């Protein structure tokens, strides 16, 4: 439960603990927590004032029953079961207690009932209680998130470790007899029955399989429109029932399944993990589906670049919009798979409200992707340590200035810098300036490259260059590290990259959304990105680590939401960031160069780097070999 929901629930329990029933909606609208069951024409809902019956129109039709209970269930005989202080009560239709149990587990979080068993969840524990014999069986299941009745002999558990795995367990022994590895992340199970299948929901999308079988394809089944946050979903053969919460309050929604089924709908696919769909994406989906109610937006996950390229060329579905990171995006651009958006007037207008980021456009003016993550990387150091060592960094420093700090590092027994074996601090900047992997060019035959490598090799020979293992591991004995910048950090730890050939260039890790130009949904994909890139949608950013809008940071609604939750430290860090940092942030983006790489050539460079540091080859041999391999890769 969210904190606000939990707080209201606690207050309601204190007020209502002594009552059996509470007049529904007596004073104010209650919070709707979860859908307990759907029986005939009644929808039973767990609310902040008890268990309330609703009709199929979504309106309450009776009093709130058994206020103060933790969780509820409806048995097949119409009996009501509820949990209070760890005790399970069985009540008949007249409110008479039939029997009760005190199972030996704590903090029960869900209860279900069939003809023979009570099914329980308590954190990562699943348990069954035989109604006739009282026999109790339990088992710990890592990542357990939900349970569901399946048939008379078996039930379902959903466990999320690396995606959701649905397992079919015996009531008697909790032995697993079948499973489905879905690969997705879901909020809960909404339908589970032997004659219907197994279905889960994530937000307003429903995924499922008709049979509980490890070879079954678990795929998108239905979707429904929503207003606000989806809190609970249940489905039967006729309808989808969903509790939503928005600024307008709590609502029980009923959606006819006929119109929600995917077979009756069109799909716009985004090839990215569902878990990455932030508030901006969700806002864009809301607007898009309001404009086009026949469409659902589905997340199809990510795969290795080569597999995605093969899928695109094979016209496979699921790749209308691509989420690509800068390590692989150049390969897609050069393969002519992405739609150029530079002539789109709506997107151009939207981008005019962003902080200046020239790196979004290619050297020929093409615009392929819209930013999802914009992460500048610079040299980082402790101001106190620099002061202690008497090191002063000029405002516009060069790599020669950096290498000149070697004696100070050696004198104080420190490494001057830490680096990965691919020489990230050097090559991210250099290749961003001198290589255009979209155009298929890579120039390493320059004085700048030679000077950088000679300086790097000298640091290694002097014993003051630390090779990270694993990459980006913190070196407590180092002065400088190459690391990303987050908005609002201590400005004294951030040093812009040294000038290279007199130019400022800040390496940028860029993750963006791109349109597959071979998609059958190109027009819809472009419209979605028009919505996504708009000022109002971008203002919905759920965190302010990397703000990209040309507006004051206090205009982001997330600050008000954090303030209401009492997270004042986060609010103050963002809202009170000094003007100097704001100017620095804008300068880092203005001078940004996207860190794109040819991964095959990168591996080749790494091999040569290792040989050079191991003194297996000389500097001259290194330069000759790099240029020879570059000529073979890119042409002279």
Order of alpha helices (4+ residues) and beta strands (2+ residues): alpha-beta-beta-beta-beta-beta-beta-beta-beta-beta-beta-beta-beta-beta-beta-beta-beta-beta-beta-beta-beta-beta-beta-beta-beta-alpha-beta-alpha-beta-alpha-beta-alpha-alpha-beta-alpha-alpha-alpha-beta-alpha-beta-beta-alpha-beta-beta-beta-beta-alpha-alpha-alpha-alpha-alpha-beta-alpha-alpha
